[in-house]
Amino acid sequence: MTITLGALLLGSSLSLHNSTQHPVFTTEDRRVSEIETLRQLAESSAWFTNLMAWLTILITTWIVAQTMSFILAQRRKELAQLLLVGASKAQLYLLVICESVIISFLAACVGALASPVLIKPYSKLLVLSNNGSPELSYHPDFTALVISVGLIVLSTVIGALLAIRKIASLSLIEAVRSPSVVDSRKFSGKRIFMVIIGFLALGVAFLPTGNLMGYQLSTLLTGTGATIVIVSLSPLLVPSISHGIGRLLSPIAPGPAQVAQEYTRLSPLRTASLATPLILLLCLVSVFAMLAQTGRSETYAQSTQLKNTDYFVSADDIKFHPQEQQDLEKNQNIAQSTSLVTAPDWLTPESNRAISIVAINPQNIKDFIPVSVREGDLSAVEGDRVASFSGRVGDQHIVQSPGGHQEVIQVVAVVDSNFFIHGDYIVDKSTFDLSNNIVDTQLLAQGSDGVDLQSFTATVHQVLPDATVSSGAEWVTQKVNQGMKSLMFAIILLAGGATVLALFNLIQTYLTALIGRRKDIDILHRVGMTRSQIMEANAIEVLMVLLVGSLLSAGAIYITSARMQVSLADMGSVVRPVLPVTIFAIMAGICLLTMLVVALVEGYWLSIRTTYRGLFLNSHRPQKGTAR
């Protein structure tokens, strides 16, 4: 099922990515700005689905390889017995490869064929996250389905080969002995390789070049590297941590706690394998939750920098008339105001690319909106002298109006885009001709004494009948909520499927481990442990694995938050990373509940089977003095 679910997620994400590489949309009867918006959404879709595809590939192949390796490790005695009866190591390799290829291929084909079902909800999430458009076509891609099947089969075979290589390297005596007496604390070459990969990712994230990624990508890279390092080092960290936790839990139920502690102490690799999907799940959810909560704090911190704004007016797709704008701003109900007039339908003739021109009042804009000037002087913006969001002071450009008029502009200031103001060029609205341009107007105003929202709205509607009027606080709240809504949809799209896969893998891994312990449960039952004590031992082991996994995950999250803090400081933000304590606790609780249900149900079922098996053997055992 893990393979099928992995192919389902991989096929849908790759199909979504491939369908964004060659976007098709009509340009007839569209404004220049609408075409540019669709082009930007197509680029955003391609970039976002590329990130989604790589994240899905990384998590899916890792989980599938880990699952296959764990399952084969549980079958070590069975495979070793084949060596005892005369099978060669080459035959053992061939058997495992053929079995892995057949099972993974069939399961992956089922998942890949079902993956088109996820295309529609994925594309809807892409639109809701502002990374796509309903007018762009998202459809299943045959090449993506083939690649997903191939990646799943390859990762399955790699996981199987890593496991069988270790089994084949053991002597025959070691191979058939109990796992607890085999030295499983050896740090394998695979884990050394994974540690190196993890530290490389951390190195790239913490180097100065990591600042070029932005705090979101650098946080994701740091979280990935830290998770890989923690998981790879878990066989070395698990025994000591679990031993201390076991001693703390001993007073609860001394006998079952001792059994659980021995399981963990004698089989560190097995416990590390149980903790791996748990660590992956907690880190995955927590890193994205930290991004979401910190993003909300960052957005809110930016929005609170708005000054002298009692009311906010928004009017989209209207013709700009300078006289109407002046009449509105000089109204007696408005004490002071400034406006942002965005004209999105201008062009650069050299590249025929749409640009967005923002017209402001350079003299008072800073009284309302914080503007960071990197170079030059914003007050020098007048006529054909403009400010730019890129380039350098002294640059000259040719711009073309929607009517075809071309004008040469000169950059006299370079500013940073922010929460309120962004585009290509900033011009002076009183000296740069935007008459009769289709524009979006935003007015930030401070009302005169005694003016309430109702009377202010009436004043605005006399000039702009279709304008939307709200208080400054309402507008800030609305903008923050809109940003968080888009961010949450993006996070669900990126991590939702991987979270479900990791949770399902956690269930399957622990279930496989319990089934492989059938003989141990039989022995414990025969030496006098009751069914309830066996279930208590399973429950205590679950708690130990959860605590170990949570502690190691917390370490990875702390490293990630440290890198995020550096990125935010480099951006000039005063916001600190918001640690997702509540989300972490909820996710840990879900994992605990899930593992407890699996442990108690499967432990109860195995103990019943052991009881009936013992009764059956006793009833068929020859009595003393009878013929055998």
ZAMARGU-4260 file (C-alpha; in steps of 0.2 Angstrom, whole numbers, plus 5000, padded with zeros to 4 digits):
<rodrens>
0) 5000/5000/5000 | 5014/5012/5003 | 5021/5009/4986 | 5004/5012/4978 | 5001/5028/4988
5) 5018/5034/4984 | 5015/5031/4965 | 4998/5040/4966 | 5006/5055/4974 | 5021/5055/4962
10) 5011/5052/4946 | 4999/5067/4950 | 5013/5079/4955 | 5024/5075/4940 | 5008/5076/4929
15) 5004/5093/4936 | 5022/5099/4933 | 5023/5093/4915 | 5007/5101/4911 | 5014/5118/4916
20) 5029/5117/4905 | 5020/5122/4889 | 5005/5133/4895 | 4992/5137/4882 | 4980/5151/4884
25) 4970/5163/4872 | 4976/5181/4870 | 4962/5187/4859 | 4952/5201/4866 | 4963/5203/4882
30) 4971/5218/4889 | 4990/5218/4890 | 4990/5216/4909 | 4978/5201/4908 | 4990/5192/4896
35) 5005/5197/4907 | 4996/5190/4923 | 4992/5174/4914 | 5010/5173/4909 | 5016/5176/4926
40) 5004/5163/4933 | 5010/5151/4921 | 5028/5154/4927 | 5023/5153/4945 | 5014/5136/4941
45) 5029/5129/4933 | 5041/5135/4947 | 5029/5129/4961 | 5025/5112/4953 | 5043/5109/4951
50) 5046/5112/4969 | 5031/5101/4973 | 5038/5087/4961 | 5055/5087/4969 | 5049/5087/4987
55) 5037/5072/4982 | 5051/5063/4974 | 5063/5065/4989 | 5050/5060/5002 | 5042/5046/4992
60) 5058/5037/4986 | 5065/5039/5003 | 5050/5031/5012 | 5048/5017/4999 | 5066/5012/5000
65) 5066/5013/5019 | 5050/5002/5019 | 5057/4989/5008 | 5073/4988/5017 | 5064/4986/5034
70) 5052/4973/5027 | 5067/4963/5021 | 5076/4965/5037 | 5061/4957/5046 | 5063/4942/5034
75) 5081/4939/5038 | 5079/4922/5045 | 5069/4916/5031 | 5081/4922/5018 | 5096/4915/5028
80) 5088/4898/5028 | 5088/4898/5009 | 5107/4900/5010 | 5108/4885/5023 | 5099/4874/5011
85) 5111/4877/4997 | 5106/4893/4988 | 5120/4904/4982 | 5121/4923/4986 | 5118/4927/4968
90) 5102/4917/4968 | 5097/4926/4984 | 5100/4943/4975 | 5091/4937/4960 | 5076/4931/4970
95) 5075/4948/4980 | 5077/4959/4964 | 5063/4949/4955 | 5052/4949/4969 | 5054/4968/4972
100) 5052/4972/4954 | 5036/4962/4952 | 5028/4968/4968 | 5033/4987/4966 | 5029/4987/4947
105) 5011/4980/4949 | 5008/4991/4965 | 5016/5007/4956 | 5005/5004/4940 | 4989/5004/4951
110) 4994/5020/4960 | 5000/5028/4943 | 4984/5024/4934 | 4974/5031/4949 | 4984/5047/4950
115) 4974/5057/4937 | 4960/5057/4951 | 4971/5070/4961 | 4974/5081/4946 | 4958/5091/4948
120) 4960/5094/4967 | 4978/5098/4965 | 4975/5111/4951 | 4961/5119/4962 | 4973/5121/4976
125) 4986/5128/4964 | 4973/5141/4959 | 4968/5145/4977 | 4986/5147/4982 | 4988/5161/4968
130) 5001/5150/4959 | 4989/5145/4945 | 4974/5150/4934 | 4958/5141/4929 | 4962/5146/4911
135) 4978/5136/4911 | 4976/5118/4907 | 4981/5105/4920 | 4980/5087/4914 | 4987/5069/4916
140) 5003/5066/4907 | 5008/5049/4901 | 5027/5052/4902 | 5025/5058/4920 | 5016/5042/4924
145) 5029/5031/4917 | 5043/5041/4926 | 5033/5039/4942 | 5032/5020/4940 | 5051/5019/4936
150) 5056/5029/4951 | 5045/5019/4963 | 5052/5003/4956 | 5070/5009/4956 | 5069/5015/4974
155) 5061/4999/4979 | 5075/4989/4971 | 5088/5000/4980 | 5080/4998/4997 | 5079/4979/4994
160) 5097/4978/4988 | 5103/4988/5003 | 5094/4976/5015 | 5099/4960/5006 | 5117/4965/5005
165) 5118/4967/5023 | 5110/4950/5026 | 5121/4941/5013 | 5137/4949/5022 | 5133/4940/5038
170) 5139/4922/5042 | 5126/4909/5041 | 5126/4907/5060 | 5124/4925/5063 | 5110/4926/5049
175) 5099/4913/5058 | 5102/4920/5076 | 5090/4932/5084 | 5092/4950/5078 | 5095/4955/5096
180) 5112/4945/5097 | 5118/4952/5081 | 5129/4968/5081 | 5117/4980/5074 | 5125/4995/5080
185) 5137/4996/5065 | 5136/5013/5056 | 5133/5007/5038 | 5140/5016/5023 | 5123/5020/5018
190) 5120/5030/5034 | 5137/5039/5032 | 5132/5044/5014 | 5116/5051/5020 | 5124/5060/5034
195) 5136/5068/5021 | 5121/5073/5010 | 5112/5081/5025 | 5127/5091/5030 | 5129/5097/5012
200) 5111/5103/5012 | 5114/5112/5029 | 5131/5119/5022 | 5122/5126/5007 | 5108/5133/5017
205) 5119/5142/5030 | 5132/5149/5018 | 5129/5167/5013 | 5123/5160/4996 | 5108/5153/5005
210) 5101/5171/5008 | 5098/5172/4989 | 5085/5159/4991 | 5074/5169/5002 | 5069/5163/5019
215) 5056/5151/5013 | 5067/5140/5002 | 5082/5142/5014 | 5071/5135/5028 | 5065/5121/5018
220) 5083/5116/5013 | 5088/5117/5031 | 5074/5107/5037 | 5078/5094/5024 | 5096/5093/5028
225) 5093/5093/5047 | 5080/5079/5045 | 5092/5068/5035 | 5106/5070/5047 | 5095/5066/5063
230) 5087/5051/5054 | 5104/5044/5049 | 5112/5047/5066 | 5097/5039/5075 | 5104/5022/5077
235) 5118/5030/5088 | 5106/5041/5097 | 5092/5030/5100 | 5099/5017/5113 | 5105/5030/5125
240) 5090/5041/5124 | 5078/5026/5125 | 5087/5018/5140 | 5085/5035/5150 | 5066/5036/5145
245) 5064/5017/5149 | 5070/5020/5167 | 5058/5034/5169 | 5044/5024/5163 | 5048/5008/5174
250) 5038/5013/5189 | 5022/5013/5178 | 5023/4994/5175 | 5040/4987/5180 | 5038/4970/5170
255) 5031/4977/5153 | 5043/4992/5154 | 5058/4981/5156 | 5052/4971/5141 | 5050/4986/5131
260) 5066/4993/5136 | 5076/4977/5131 | 5067/4977/5114 | 5074/4995/5111 | 5091/4993/5119
265) 5095/4976/5110 | 5088/4982/5093 | 5093/5000/5090 | 5092/4999/5071 | 5074/4992/5073
270) 5069/5006/5085 | 5078/5018/5073 | 5068/5011/5059 | 5052/5013/5069 | 5056/5031/5073
275) 5061/5036/5055 | 5043/5039/5048 | 5039/5047/5065 | 5053/5059/5064 | 5050/5063/5045
280) 5031/5066/5049 | 5034/5078/5064 | 5048/5087/5055 | 5038/5089/5039 | 5022/5096/5047
285) 5032/5107/5059 | 5043/5115/5046 | 5028/5120/5035 | 5018/5125/5051 | 5033/5136/5056
290) 5033/5144/5039 | 5015/5147/5039 | 5015/5155/5057 | 5030/5165/5054 | 5024/5171/5037
295) 5008/5177/5046 | 5018/5186/5059 | 5029/5194/5045 | 5014/5199/5035 | 5005/5207/5050
300) 5021/5216/5056 | 5022/5224/5038 | 5004/5229/5038 | 5005/5237/5055 | 5018/5249/5048
305) 5004/5258/5039 | 5002/5276/5046 | 4989/5290/5047 | 4976/5278/5038 | 4959/5278/5046
310) 4951/5273/5029 | 4956/5263/5014 | 4948/5265/4997 | 4950/5253/4983 | 4943/5255/4965
315) 4949/5243/4951 | 4948/5244/4932 | 4943/5263/4931 | 4948/5277/4920 | 4960/5288/4928
320) 4955/5307/4929 | 4967/5318/4938 | 4954/5331/4942 | 4943/5319/4950 | 4957/5312/4961
325) 4961/5330/4966 | 4943/5334/4970 | 4942/5318/4981 | 4959/5322/4991 | 4954/5340/4994
330) 4937/5335/5001 | 4933/5343/5018 | 4929/5326/5026 | 4947/5321/5022 | 4961/5328/5033
335) 4975/5321/5023 | 4978/5307/5011 | 4989/5299/4998 | 4985/5287/4983 | 4993/5273/4974
340) 4987/5273/4955 | 4993/5257/4946 | 4992/5257/4927 | 4996/5239/4922 | 4994/5240/4903
345) 5011/5249/4898 | 5024/5240/4888 | 5043/5240/4885 | 5045/5240/4866 | 5061/5231/4866
350) 5054/5215/4874 | 5035/5218/4871 | 5033/5214/4890 | 5019/5222/4900 | 5025/5233/4914
355) 5016/5240/4929 | 5018/5259/4933 | 5013/5265/4950 | 5009/5283/4952 | 5011/5291/4969
360) 5013/5308/4977 | 5032/5307/4981 | 5031/5321/4994 | 5019/5313/5006 | 5020/5294/5003
365) 5031/5291/5017 | 5019/5299/5029 | 5007/5284/5026 | 5018/5269/5019 | 5036/5264/5023
370) 5047/5265/5008 | 5065/5259/5008 | 5076/5268/4996 | 5091/5259/4991 | 5099/5272/4980
375) 5094/5290/4975 | 5081/5301/4981 | 5062/5297/4980 | 5058/5316/4981 | 5067/5318/4964
380) 5053/5308/4955 | 5044/5320/4943 | 5039/5319/4925 | 5050/5307/4916 | 5061/5305/4931
385) 5055/5289/4940 | 5060/5277/4953 | 5063/5258/4949 | 5062/5242/4959 | 5077/5235/4950
390) 5092/5242/4941 | 5103/5257/4945 | 5101/5276/4946 | 5105/5284/4929 | 5097/5269/4919
395) 5086/5275/4904 | 5071/5265/4897 | 5058/5267/4884 | 5040/5264/4889 | 5024/5263/4879
400) 5007/5268/4884 | 4991/5258/4880 | 4988/5271/4866 | 5005/5268/4858 | 5014/5284/4864
405) 5032/5280/4869 | 5042/5290/4882 | 5060/5289/4888 | 5061/5288/4907 | 5076/5290/4918
410) 5079/5281/4935 | 5083/5293/4949 | 5079/5281/4963 | 5079/5263/4967 | 5067/5256/4980
415) 5062/5240/4988 | 5045/5232/4985 | 5035/5229/5000 | 5018/5224/5007 | 5010/5240/5000
420) 5019/5245/4985 | 5026/5235/4971 | 5027/5235/4952 | 5040/5240/4939 | 5042/5259/4940
425) 5035/5273/4952 | 5030/5290/4944 | 5023/5306/4951 | 5005/5306/4948 | 5004/5325/4946
430) 5017/5326/4932 | 5017/5309/4923 | 5002/5308/4911 | 4991/5293/4914 | 4975/5302/4909
435) 4961/5290/4903 | 4972/5275/4907 | 4963/5260/4915 | 4970/5259/4932 | 4968/5252/4950
440) 4966/5266/4963 | 4970/5264/4981 | 4967/5279/4993 | 4974/5280/5010 | 4966/5293/5020
445) 4964/5301/5037 | 4947/5308/5041 | 4943/5325/5047 | 4937/5327/5065 | 4919/5320/5068
450) 4919/5310/5051 | 4913/5292/5053 | 4914/5277/5041 | 4897/5280/5034 | 4899/5299/5030
455) 4917/5295/5023 | 4910/5282/5012 | 4896/5294/5005 | 4910/5306/5001 | 4920/5293/4991
460) 4905/5287/4982 | 4901/5304/4975 | 4917/5303/4965 | 4920/5284/4964 | 4903/5276/4964
465) 4910/5258/4963 | 4924/5260/4976 | 4926/5248/4991 | 4928/5258/5007 | 4934/5250/5023
470) 4943/5255/5039 | 4962/5254/5040 | 4961/5240/5053 | 4948/5230/5043 | 4959/5232/5027
475) 4975/5226/5036 | 4965/5211/5043 | 4958/5207/5026 | 4975/5207/5018 | 4983/5197/5031
480) 4969/5184/5030 | 4971/5183/5011 | 4989/5181/5012 | 4987/5167/5025 | 4974/5158/5015
485) 4985/5158/5000 | 4999/5152/5010 | 4989/5138/5018 | 4983/5131/5002 | 5001/5131/4995
490) 5007/5122/5011 | 4993/5109/5009 | 4997/5107/4991 | 5016/5105/4995 | 5015/5094/5010
495) 4997/5087/5011 | 5001/5071/5001 | 5018/5068/5009 | 5010/5069/5026 | 4997/5056/5022
500) 5011/5045/5015 | 5022/5047/5030 | 5007/5044/5042 | 5002/5028/5032 | 5021/5022/5032
505) 5021/5025/5051 | 5007/5013/5053 | 5013/5000/5041 | 5031/5000/5048 | 5025/4997/5066
510) 5012/4984/5060 | 5026/4975/5051 | 5037/4976/5066 | 5024/4968/5078 | 5020/4954/5066
515) 5038/4950/5065 | 5039/4949/5084 | 5026/4934/5084 | 5039/4922/5091 | 5044/4934/5105
520) 5026/4936/5110 | 5024/4917/5110 | 5040/4915/5122 | 5034/4929/5133 | 5017/4921/5135
525) 5024/4904/5139 | 5035/4911/5153 | 5020/4918/5161 | 5016/4936/5154 | 4997/4939/5153
530) 4989/4946/5138 | 4987/4963/5146 | 5005/4964/5151 | 5010/4960/5133 | 4999/4974/5127
535) 5006/4986/5141 | 5024/4982/5134 | 5018/4986/5117 | 5010/5002/5123 | 5026/5007/5133
540) 5037/5004/5118 | 5026/5015/5108 | 5028/5029/5120 | 5047/5027/5121 | 5048/5027/5102
545) 5037/5043/5101 | 5047/5052/5115 | 5063/5047/5106 | 5057/5053/5089 | 5049/5069/5096
550) 5066/5074/5105 | 5076/5071/5089 | 5063/5080/5078 | 5063/5095/5090 | 5082/5096/5087
555) 5080/5096/5068 | 5066/5110/5071 | 5077/5120/5082 | 5091/5120/5069 | 5078/5125/5055
560) 5072/5139/5066 | 5090/5146/5069 | 5092/5147/5050 | 5075/5155/5048 | 5081/5168/5061
565) 5096/5172/5051 | 5086/5174/5035 | 5073/5186/5043 | 5087/5197/5050 | 5095/5198/5033
570) 5079/5204/5026 | 5078/5218/5039 | 5063/5210/5048 | 5060/5211/5066 | 5050/5196/5067
575) 5057/5180/5075 | 5053/5162/5070 | 5036/5156/5077 | 5040/5138/5084 | 5024/5127/5080
580) 5022/5120/5098 | 5004/5117/5096 | 5005/5109/5079 | 5019/5098/5085 | 5010/5093/5100
585) 4994/5089/5090 | 5004/5079/5077 | 5013/5070/5090 | 4996/5066/5099 | 4989/5059/5082
590) 5005/5048/5080 | 5003/5042/5098 | 4985/5038/5096 | 4988/5029/5079 | 5003/5019/5085
595) 4994/5014/5101 | 4978/5008/5092 | 4990/4998/5080 | 5000/4991/5095 | 4985/4986/5106
600) 4974/4979/5092 | 4989/4969/5084 | 4996/4964/5101 | 4979/4958/5107 | 4977/4948/5091
605) 4994/4940/5092 | 4992/4935/5110 | 4975/4927/5106 | 4983/4917/5091 | 4997/4912/5103
610) 4985/4906/5116 | 4975/4896/5104 | 4991/4889/5096 | 4997/4883/5114 | 4980/4875/5117
615) 4981/4866/5101 | 4998/4860/5104 | 4994/4854/5122 | 4978/4845/5116 | 4989/4835/5103
620) 5003/4832/5114 | 5005/4813/5118 | 5001/4808/5136 | 5014/4800/5147 | 5015/4781/5144
625) 5006/4781/5128 | 5013/4776/5111 | 5020/4790/5100
</rodrens>
